[in-house]
Amino acid sequence: MLHSLGIKQPTPVQAQTIPIVLTGKDVISQAQTGTGKTLAFVLPMLERINPESPYLQGLIVTPTRELALQITAEVKKLLPAYEGVRVLPVYGGQDVEAQLHKLQGHVHLIVATPGRLLDHMRRETVRLSNVRMLVLDEADQMLHMGFLGEVEEILSQTPRDRQTMLFSATMPDKIRNLAGRILRSPEEVTVKAKQVTVKDTAQLVIETTDRAKQSALVAMIEETQPYLGIVFCRTKRRASTLNEALQAMGYSCDELHGDLSQAKREQVMRQFREARLQLLVATDIAARGLDVEGVTHVYNYDVPQDAESYIHRIGRTGRAGETGMAITFVAPKDRGDLGVIESGIGMGIERRTVGQSGSVRIAESEPKRGRTPGAFGKRGAAADGRDGAGA
């Protein structure tokens, strides 16, 4: 089964975590997206689910709809080897009646966002009294998004003797405190985010101004020729405005943020995964936890405000041993935030300056790419690259 999915050997987090989970022990794991952590908890959970039981046995709580769908897709790839096991994603934006209909059948594993799961719990359409295994994925992002209260309410409705697994790219004090309350003598697994960012991602700072930032971004896209790239903006309005500007220049891109309908978000992600879009212009929250094969570049159009957000952003590239590139555009007002980031990741980042022509010289060593970057042509536009963009 694993060989058919292209998995020849476990990643470090999988090798350390899977044996622990199979024993039924609690786990706290510090590992960012792209280290293979999803399989590290999904595989042993499927091994321990009894398909003959009609009860919900496993629960995975995630911060975003996209991550819930992504994990569900990974589970479904494995289901041919686990006959009779049923999985259901539960998240906002879905038709509630359709969800209710599916929940009437026997569901063994639910992958859910906190808000919609609580909605079903209050309707008594989901009961957690038989949950034996519970995963909190991207716990630090649930903290950033204000979900810890909802998470604790969910946990209060599960059996005390459940197995709990907490995964987080970073371990702020509030997450450590939560772990201390909900985990029982946990085994600790750490794949340090600092090591991942330094080892697997070439990092570069472009010193510019707010006025010149857009031309600097375009210059870097032209220079680096990403196969797939994610451009991060701080707000939904900034993402929309930048996406429109890039589309007007002929780039194959679309936006991803919380104001889009669920159908539109899924359409955009499908096109990006299929490489029909070269660039995804996204906000942090919309792109949390996204795991897309082939992302070669991350462009921080707006500087993240802390090291944790920076680590999450650049974790979109440099995955599974491939080397990616993260380029951060820093205006004078952003220098304080950059200092916080460099302190948090334990290293200084190479700086380059935008020239008068708007061109930027980059490091001579190009990142290793998983696929050929030239398929999109000079402007990065595939033949039908803007199909569906802006719809």
LUMKOLFI-271014 format. One record per residue (C-alpha): chain; x, y, z. Coordinates in nm, 2 decimals, decimal comma, padded with zeros to 4 digits, m for minus. Layout:
% LUMKOLFI-271014
A | X | Y | Z
...
//
This chain:
% LUMKOLFI-271014
A | 00,00 | 00,00 | 00,00
A | 00,27 | 00,25 | 00,10
A | 00,49 | 00,17 | m00,20
A | 00,19 | 00,23 | m00,43
A | 00,16 | 00,58 | m00,28
A | 00,53 | 00,65 | m00,35
A | 00,64 | 00,61 | 00,01
A | 00,96 | 00,41 | 00,03
A | 01,09 | 00,49 | 00,37
A | 00,94 | 00,68 | 00,67
A | 01,03 | 01,04 | 00,74
A | 01,19 | 01,11 | 01,08
A | 00,87 | 01,22 | 01,24
A | 00,69 | 00,90 | 01,11
A | 00,97 | 00,67 | 01,22
A | 00,96 | 00,82 | 01,57
A | 00,58 | 00,87 | 01,61
A | 00,41 | 00,56 | 01,45
A | 00,55 | 00,30 | 01,70
A | 00,45 | 00,52 | 01,99
A | 00,09 | 00,57 | 01,87
A | 00,05 | 00,20 | 01,80
A | 00,12 | 00,13 | 02,17
A | m00,16 | 00,37 | 02,27
A | 00,06 | 00,62 | 02,44
A | m00,01 | 01,00 | 02,43
A | 00,22 | 01,20 | 02,20
A | 00,34 | 01,56 | 02,18
A | 00,52 | 01,63 | 01,85
A | 00,69 | 01,94 | 01,73
A | 00,69 | 01,91 | 01,35
A | 00,58 | 02,15 | 01,08
A | 00,37 | 02,07 | 00,78
A | 00,57 | 01,90 | 00,51
A | 00,76 | 01,66 | 00,74
A | 00,51 | 01,38 | 00,69
A | 00,33 | 01,42 | 01,02
A | m00,01 | 01,35 | 00,87
A | 00,08 | 01,00 | 00,79
A | 00,25 | 00,97 | 01,13
A | m00,09 | 00,98 | 01,31
A | m00,33 | 00,87 | 01,03
A | m00,17 | 00,53 | 00,97
A | m00,16 | 00,40 | 01,33
A | m00,51 | 00,54 | 01,39
A | m00,64 | 00,33 | 01,09
A | m00,46 | 00,03 | 01,23
A | m00,64 | 00,06 | 01,56
A | m00,99 | 00,14 | 01,44
A | m01,24 | m00,15 | 01,46
A | m01,46 | m00,13 | 01,14
A | m01,71 | m00,37 | 01,29
A | m01,80 | m00,13 | 01,56
A | m02,07 | 00,13 | 01,47
A | m01,92 | 00,40 | 01,70
A | m01,70 | 00,70 | 01,62
A | m01,35 | 00,60 | 01,74
A | m01,11 | 00,86 | 01,61
A | m01,13 | 01,24 | 01,59
A | m00,88 | 01,47 | 01,42
A | m00,93 | 01,85 | 01,50
A | m00,77 | 02,10 | 01,26
A | m00,78 | 02,48 | 01,23
A | m00,90 | 02,52 | 00,87
A | m01,13 | 02,36 | 00,62
A | m00,85 | 02,32 | 00,37
A | m00,65 | 02,12 | 00,62
A | m00,95 | 01,90 | 00,71
A | m01,01 | 01,82 | 00,34
A | m00,64 | 01,75 | 00,29
A | m00,61 | 01,51 | 00,58
A | m00,94 | 01,34 | 00,47
A | m00,79 | 01,29 | 00,12
A | m00,48 | 01,13 | 00,28
A | m00,70 | 00,89 | 00,48
A | m00,90 | 00,80 | 00,17
A | m00,59 | 00,70 | m00,01
A | m00,52 | 00,44 | 00,26
A | m00,88 | 00,31 | 00,30
A | m00,84 | 00,03 | 00,04
A | m00,62 | m00,15 | 00,29
A | m00,87 | m00,09 | 00,57
A | m01,20 | m00,23 | 00,45
A | m01,51 | m00,11 | 00,62
A | m01,35 | 00,20 | 00,78
A | m01,55 | 00,52 | 00,71
A | m01,42 | 00,87 | 00,74
A | m01,60 | 01,20 | 00,72
A | m01,48 | 01,56 | 00,70
A | m01,68 | 01,81 | 00,91
A | m01,62 | 02,18 | 00,85
A | m01,80 | 02,51 | 00,80
A | m01,92 | 02,60 | 00,45
A | m02,07 | 02,26 | 00,39
A | m02,44 | 02,20 | 00,35
A | m02,55 | 02,11 | 00,71
A | m02,83 | 01,88 | 00,59
A | m02,59 | 01,68 | 00,37
A | m02,36 | 01,65 | 00,67
A | m02,64 | 01,53 | 00,89
A | m02,74 | 01,27 | 00,64
A | m02,38 | 01,13 | 00,62
A | m02,36 | 01,13 | 01,00
A | m02,66 | 00,90 | 01,03
A | m02,44 | 00,62 | 00,89
A | m02,17 | 00,46 | 01,08
A | m01,86 | 00,69 | 01,08
A | m01,54 | 00,57 | 01,25
A | m01,32 | 00,87 | 01,20
A | m01,41 | 01,24 | 01,18
A | m01,17 | 01,51 | 01,06
A | m01,32 | 01,84 | 01,18
A | m01,27 | 02,21 | 01,24
A | m01,37 | 02,32 | 01,59
A | m01,67 | 02,55 | 01,51
A | m01,86 | 02,31 | 01,29
A | m01,78 | 02,01 | 01,52
A | m01,92 | 02,20 | 01,82
A | m02,23 | 02,28 | 01,62
A | m02,29 | 01,91 | 01,56
A | m02,22 | 01,83 | 01,92
A | m02,48 | 02,08 | 02,04
A | m02,73 | 01,93 | 01,79
A | m02,63 | 01,59 | 01,93
A | m02,56 | 01,47 | 01,58
A | m02,20 | 01,39 | 01,68
A | m02,13 | 01,21 | 02,01
A | m01,77 | 01,18 | 02,13
A | m01,84 | 00,93 | 02,42
A | m01,67 | 00,64 | 02,24
A | m01,37 | 00,83 | 02,09
A | m01,05 | 00,64 | 02,18
A | m00,80 | 00,84 | 01,97
A | m00,79 | 01,22 | 01,94
A | m00,55 | 01,43 | 01,74
A | m00,50 | 01,81 | 01,76
A | m00,32 | 01,91 | 01,45
A | m00,15 | 02,25 | 01,39
A | m00,22 | 02,33 | 01,76
A | m00,03 | 02,66 | 01,75
A | m00,24 | 02,78 | 01,46
A | m00,56 | 02,70 | 01,65
A | m00,41 | 02,91 | 01,93
A | m00,34 | 03,20 | 01,69
A | m00,70 | 03,18 | 01,55
A | m00,86 | 03,18 | 01,89
A | m00,99 | 02,83 | 01,89
A | m00,84 | 02,70 | 02,22
A | m01,17 | 02,76 | 02,41
A | m01,36 | 02,55 | 02,15
A | m01,09 | 02,28 | 02,16
A | m01,11 | 02,25 | 02,54
A | m01,49 | 02,22 | 02,52
A | m01,45 | 01,94 | 02,26
A | m01,20 | 01,76 | 02,48
A | m01,44 | 01,78 | 02,78
A | m01,69 | 01,56 | 02,59
A | m01,44 | 01,28 | 02,52
A | m01,35 | 00,99 | 02,75
A | m01,07 | 01,07 | 03,00
A | m00,88 | 00,75 | 02,91
A | m00,86 | 00,84 | 02,54
A | m00,53 | 00,85 | 02,36
A | m00,43 | 01,21 | 02,27
A | m00,18 | 01,33 | 02,01
A | m00,08 | 01,69 | 01,98
A | 00,11 | 01,82 | 01,68
A | 00,24 | 02,17 | 01,65
A | 00,51 | 02,34 | 01,44
A | 00,60 | 02,56 | 01,74
A | 00,55 | 02,53 | 02,11
A | 00,45 | 02,86 | 02,27
A | 00,38 | 02,86 | 02,65
A | 00,00 | 02,83 | 02,60
A | 00,04 | 02,52 | 02,39
A | 00,27 | 02,37 | 02,65
A | 00,02 | 02,45 | 02,92
A | m00,26 | 02,29 | 02,72
A | m00,05 | 01,98 | 02,67
A | 00,02 | 01,96 | 03,04
A | m00,36 | 01,95 | 03,11
A | m00,48 | 01,71 | 02,84
A | m00,19 | 01,47 | 02,79
A | m00,10 | 01,17 | 03,02
A | 00,27 | 01,10 | 03,05
A | 00,32 | 01,18 | 02,68
A | 00,62 | 01,07 | 02,47
A | 00,78 | 01,37 | 02,30
A | 00,89 | 01,38 | 01,94
A | 01,07 | 01,68 | 01,80
A | 01,16 | 01,76 | 01,44
A | 01,29 | 02,11 | 01,50
A | 01,14 | 02,37 | 01,28
A | 01,46 | 02,57 | 01,30
A | 01,66 | 02,29 | 01,15
A | 01,40 | 02,24 | 00,88
A | 01,40 | 02,60 | 00,77
A | 01,78 | 02,62 | 00,76
A | 01,84 | 02,29 | 00,59
A | 01,56 | 02,27 | 00,34
A | 01,49 | 02,63 | 00,24
A | 01,71 | 02,89 | 00,08
A | 01,61 | 03,22 | 00,25
A | 01,65 | 03,57 | 00,11
A | 01,55 | 03,92 | 00,21
A | 01,48 | 04,18 | m00,05
A | 01,51 | 04,53 | 00,10
A | 01,27 | 04,76 | m00,08
A | 00,99 | 05,02 | m00,01
A | 00,62 | 04,98 | m00,01
A | 00,60 | 05,18 | m00,33
A | 00,85 | 04,95 | m00,51
A | 00,74 | 04,62 | m00,35
A | 00,51 | 04,51 | m00,64
A | 00,78 | 04,57 | m00,90
A | 01,03 | 04,39 | m00,68
A | 00,80 | 04,09 | m00,65
A | 00,76 | 04,08 | m01,03
A | 01,13 | 04,10 | m01,08
A | 01,19 | 03,81 | m00,84
A | 00,92 | 03,60 | m01,01
A | 01,09 | 03,66 | m01,34
A | 01,43 | 03,58 | m01,20
A | 01,34 | 03,27 | m01,01
A | 01,08 | 03,12 | m01,24
A | 00,89 | 02,92 | m00,98
A | 00,72 | 02,60 | m01,08
A | 00,46 | 02,66 | m00,82
A | 00,48 | 02,96 | m00,58
A | 00,27 | 03,10 | m00,30
A | 00,26 | 03,48 | m00,24
A | 00,16 | 03,57 | 00,12
A | m00,02 | 03,89 | 00,20
A | m00,13 | 04,01 | 00,55
A | m00,49 | 04,10 | 00,46
A | m00,76 | 03,97 | 00,23
A | m00,78 | 04,31 | 00,06
A | m00,40 | 04,31 | m00,01
A | m00,43 | 03,96 | m00,15
A | m00,72 | 04,06 | m00,39
A | m00,55 | 04,37 | m00,51
A | m00,22 | 04,20 | m00,57
A | m00,38 | 03,91 | m00,75
A | m00,57 | 04,14 | m00,98
A | m00,24 | 04,33 | m01,06
A | m00,06 | 04,00 | m01,14
A | m00,34 | 03,87 | m01,35
A | m00,34 | 04,20 | m01,55
A | 00,03 | 04,14 | m01,62
A | m00,05 | 03,79 | m01,76
A | 00,05 | 03,57 | m01,47
A | m00,14 | 03,25 | m01,41
A | m00,26 | 03,31 | m01,05
A | m00,56 | 03,33 | m00,82
A | m00,63 | 03,44 | m00,47
A | m00,71 | 03,24 | m00,16
A | m00,86 | 03,40 | 00,15
A | m01,16 | 03,38 | 00,39
A | m01,40 | 03,59 | 00,18
A | m01,42 | 03,33 | m00,09
A | m01,70 | 03,07 | m00,09
A | m01,60 | 02,71 | m00,01
A | m01,67 | 02,61 | m00,37
A | m01,44 | 02,88 | m00,50
A | m01,16 | 02,79 | m00,25
A | m01,18 | 02,43 | m00,35
A | m01,17 | 02,52 | m00,72
A | m00,86 | 02,74 | m00,67
A | m00,68 | 02,48 | m00,47
A | m00,76 | 02,21 | m00,73
A | m00,62 | 02,42 | m01,00
A | m00,31 | 02,50 | m00,80
A | m00,25 | 02,13 | m00,72
A | m00,29 | 02,04 | m01,08
A | m00,04 | 02,32 | m01,18
A | m00,30 | 02,50 | m01,38
A | m00,21 | 02,80 | m01,17
A | 00,15 | 02,90 | m01,12
A | 00,10 | 03,14 | m00,83
A | m00,14 | 03,14 | m00,53
A | m00,18 | 03,48 | m00,36
A | m00,30 | 03,39 | m00,01
A | m00,35 | 03,51 | 00,34
A | m00,19 | 03,32 | 00,63
A | m00,52 | 03,17 | 00,76
A | m00,64 | 03,05 | 00,42
A | m00,31 | 02,87 | 00,35
A | m00,25 | 02,72 | 00,70
A | m00,15 | 02,36 | 00,67
A | m00,16 | 02,34 | 00,30
A | 00,05 | 02,05 | 00,17
A | 00,09 | 02,09 | m00,21
A | 00,36 | 01,88 | m00,39
A | 00,58 | 02,09 | m00,62
A | 00,58 | 02,42 | m00,44
A | 00,93 | 02,56 | m00,52
A | 00,90 | 02,92 | m00,39
A | 00,73 | 03,12 | m00,12
A | 00,72 | 03,50 | m00,15
A | 00,65 | 03,69 | 00,17
A | 00,50 | 04,01 | 00,01
A | 00,41 | 04,12 | 00,36
A | 00,64 | 04,04 | 00,64
A | 00,50 | 03,80 | 00,90
A | 00,48 | 03,95 | 01,25
A | 00,66 | 03,67 | 01,43
A | 00,89 | 03,37 | 01,38
A | 00,61 | 03,12 | 01,42
A | 00,42 | 03,26 | 01,13
A | 00,74 | 03,28 | 00,92
A | 00,82 | 02,92 | 00,99
A | 00,46 | 02,82 | 00,89
A | 00,48 | 03,02 | 00,57
A | 00,82 | 02,90 | 00,44
A | 00,72 | 02,54 | 00,54
A | 00,51 | 02,54 | 00,22
A | 00,83 | 02,48 | 00,03
A | 01,14 | 02,27 | 00,09
A | 00,94 | 01,96 | 00,16
A | 01,04 | 01,60 | 00,19
A | 01,41 | 01,66 | 00,12
A | 01,36 | 01,90 | m00,17
A | 01,52 | 02,24 | m00,14
A | 01,29 | 02,54 | m00,19
A | 01,33 | 02,92 | m00,17
A | 01,16 | 03,17 | 00,05
A | 01,19 | 03,54 | m00,04
A | 01,08 | 03,81 | 00,20
A | 01,02 | 04,17 | 00,09
A | 01,11 | 04,41 | 00,37
A | 01,02 | 04,78 | 00,37
A | 01,18 | 05,02 | 00,63
A | 00,88 | 04,98 | 00,86
A | 00,92 | 04,60 | 00,86
A | 01,28 | 04,59 | 00,99
A | 01,16 | 04,54 | 01,35
A | 00,95 | 04,24 | 01,25
A | 01,25 | 04,10 | 01,05
A | 01,47 | 04,12 | 01,36
A | 01,21 | 03,93 | 01,56
A | 01,20 | 03,66 | 01,29
A | 01,58 | 03,62 | 01,27
A | 01,61 | 03,59 | 01,65
A | 01,33 | 03,33 | 01,65
A | 01,49 | 03,11 | 01,38
A | 01,84 | 03,15 | 01,52
A | 02,00 | 03,29 | 01,21
A | 02,05 | 03,60 | 01,00
A | 01,90 | 03,60 | 00,65
A | 02,09 | 03,72 | 00,35
A | 01,99 | 04,06 | 00,22
A | 01,96 | 04,20 | m00,13
A | 01,86 | 04,54 | m00,24
A | 01,63 | 04,64 | m00,53
A | 01,82 | 04,83 | m00,80
A | 01,71 | 05,14 | m00,96
A | 01,58 | 04,94 | m01,26
A | 01,37 | 04,72 | m01,03
A | 01,59 | 04,42 | m01,09
A | 01,72 | 04,21 | m00,81
A | 02,04 | 04,00 | m00,81
A | 01,99 | 03,67 | m00,64
A | 02,22 | 03,40 | m00,50
A | 02,40 | 03,20 | m00,77
A | 02,29 | 02,87 | m00,63
A | 01,94 | 02,80 | m00,75
A | 01,70 | 02,58 | m00,54
A | 01,66 | 02,22 | m00,66
A | 01,32 | 02,19 | m00,82
A | 01,10 | 01,89 | m00,84
A | 00,97 | 01,97 | m01,19
A | 01,07 | 02,17 | m01,50
A | 00,99 | 02,54 | m01,44
A | 00,98 | 02,64 | m01,80
A | 00,63 | 02,51 | m01,87
A | 00,47 | 02,84 | m01,80
A | 00,67 | 03,05 | m02,04
A | 00,82 | 03,40 | m01,99
A | 00,53 | 03,54 | m01,79
A | 00,46 | 03,21 | m01,61
A | 00,13 | 03,17 | m01,80
A | 00,03 | 02,82 | m01,92
A | m00,18 | 02,79 | m02,24
A | m00,50 | 02,80 | m02,03
A | m00,34 | 02,92 | m01,71
A | m00,60 | 03,17 | m01,62
A | m00,89 | 02,93 | m01,67
A | m01,12 | 03,00 | m01,38
A | m00,90 | 03,28 | m01,23
A | m01,10 | 03,56 | m01,08
A | m01,43 | 03,37 | m01,15
//
